[in-house]
């Protein structure tokens, strides 16, 4: 059996961002967009998408403007796409809860005061593409202890870039680059350590590694960590006959006086994997939970997985993939996923937050059925249909952002969502099937941007005469003349014409279908040949 491990790794803890905020985007060019800022209070991990749709047009996100997330003190992590090539100064300043962030591979410089006063940041990996670290980039990150710099050529470093960081901060560089960093006047004042990389030990349990191979001069010290590959935990670490397992497990091993030859023995113990995979076509896989493992808290679904040495992309959440995982509280889904099959999160009663990327085009029936803790959800604009029973029984669901390109909503999609108070339908909507909003007892406000009334049945909504309907002035007559839509109370936010607000107290009352109704009828009526609203 093959084992692989990394010899320096900084672990990041994530908590998913709640959906009570919105990221603001603006157009840069005809194909590119930037992040301008955020409204609301982002919490947990914030994932910036690779693409965003503005006014129906898709743009690639290539920039995060300066101060975009400044003072967002409840954000714990950022997931940034590699296509971002510019991040402005102070973009993440005073994100005092920030613990983890990846640096995009398209970025060439870390702007001034980029992480200013990010006091919870303990480690950062700076990839090889970074050529410059500007003034006060990590100013007052006083818990920053470990910095990994992957560039073999020392990036240009401003003297105050790490001003106010932890007094014992260590900088790790590639063994072959250690002397170059020591010879750089900006870097040599920092505590420089070689990144301990053992080539050839990733497929055997025992081996002899020469100091020359790892870039050390005999007599020097080595600083490293060992993290086992997925589905394994660390057993024993023995170097030249001495057991260092306890030091490695505590986080760091300093091995002094490296000799010409190091005899290293590392063993691993197999553990149950969190997920299982099914191979699809074109090096893609579907993912599901391992039924032998209980998932708890936040679940971060990986974008890729290595199986038998081959790298696969995760594109699908399998049918019932996380069904009845009652201890899951949040889920982060990567932008590689395009399909979420039926019943994927059915019965996840503690699920309160889910991050749905714009790449998702299909969510199957009963997808979030019975997620009674789910409060809000923003559905990807690429979804053209909402499947039957999608949010059935989501009793805490209060806020739903429907896709901009939504064409139809299938039966019982929001059945029993008893906390839902309002809904906004996009102009693309054409069909609302039976019982979609049955049991939505708190729904009192409906806005529909479609100029042609969507197909709807009498059972589509829980009630009509207690719910306000808002439509455009040009579409008012069409809705008022519709057998079902006319039963709503027409909203006053839209100009109303040819309809009187105060109905007379005498005269026969007819609905818009010409049927005589009694005095309890509410909605648009005809009395003495004129239209009125009865509330």
ABEGO torsion letter per residue (X at the ends): XBBBBBABBBBBBBBBBBAABBBBBBBABAABBBBAEBBEBBBEBBBBBABBBBGGBBBBBABBBBGAABGBAABABBBBBAABABBBBGAABGBAABABBBBBAABABBBBGAABGBAABABBBBBAABABBBBGAABGBAABABBBBABABBBBBBAAAABGBBAABBBBBBAAAAAAAAABAAAAABBBBBBBBBBGAAABABBBBBAAAAGBBBGBBBBBBBBBBBGBBBBBBBBGGBBAAAAAAAGBBBBBGBBABBBBBBBBBBBBBABBBBBBBGGBBBBBBBAABBBBEBBBBBABBBBGGBBBBBABBBBGAABGBAABABBBBBAABABBBBGAABGBAABABBBBBAABABBBBGAABGBAABABBBBBAABABBBBGAABGBAABABBBBBAABABBBBGAABGBAABABBBBBAABABBBBGAABGBAABABBBBABABBBBBBAAABABAAABBBBBBAAAAAAAAABAAAAABBBBAABBBBGBBABBBABEBBBBAAGBBBBAABBEBBBBGGBBBBBX
